[in-house]
Amino acid sequence: MKKRVDIAVSTDPIGDYQDIVEYAKHMQGIAEFLHCDVMNENFVKKNTYDYNLVSNINRNSIIMLDVHLMVSEPLVDVPKYIEAGANIVTVHYEAFENKEDLVNVLKYIQDNHTLAGLAINPKTPFKDVRAYVFNADVVLVMGVEPGASGQETLPETLDKVKEVYDFRQANNLHFKIEFDGGVNAENAKLLRENGVDILVSGSYVYNSKNKAEAVEILRGEE
């Protein structure tokens, strides 16, 4: 049976806050998730928005919210995004000097009835992260360096997806594999074949004239 993947459309290409809310409303029923890229100039150089906008999106749409925290103090921020209505809250492995804090944050997210995501930057080997995926509901493989929309996927990250998939199968784990960075019609097929469950798309879908058709192409249903 053909595998179906979920699509999370990213807020990253959109500068105006009200446009993000309108995009969320437009994409509900087309994509499964709105991927909320949250940056505050400390983990990456870019600054976007905070939990107030996520709360506003939640009040004005029914699309599920996939919140990706590219911040260096996730311990402080996580509760605010759960309260704002996130369905997934993803933190970066690299944001935690104390890995015990990482385990505790993932557990906190789950204890508050939200899916816990663990993101891995391109330069971070998966072997460094393996011990922590047992505590995650979603493992987000970054295909580009976080912080800028429109980058091309780094080829080595496609191999990392397969590595994560093989580890999941070998250990009978059930976390979802998510991929974010440079997703387009050309590489979506390979990502699906390598075991990805959720494809994040920023520029590809947002810049398409027919966004519903673009989503179907990423799913392989065109």
SULZI-V511394 format. One line per field, one symbol per residue. ss: DSSP state (H for helix, E for strand, C for the rest). burial: + if it has 16 or more other C-alpha atoms within 10 Angstrom, else -. Layout:
BEGIN
ss = ???
burial = ???
END
This chain:
BEGIN
ss = CCCCCEEEEECCCCCCHHHHHHHHHHHECCECEEEEEEEECCCCCCECCCHHHHHHHHHHCCCEEEEEEECCCHHHHHHHHHHHCCCEEEEEHHHCCCHHHHHHHHHHHHHCCCEEEEEECCCCCHHHCHHHHHHCCEEEEECCCCCCCCCCCCHHHHHHHHHHHHHHHHCCCCCEEEEECCCCHHHHHHHHHCCCCEEEECHHHHCCCCHHHHHHHHHCCC
burial = ----++++++++++-----++-+++-+--+++++++++++--++--++-++-+++-++--+-++++++++++-++--++-++-+++++++++++++-----++-++++++---+++++++++---+--+--++-+++++++++++++-+---+---++-+++-++-++------+++++++++++--++-++-+++++++++++++----+--++-++++--
END
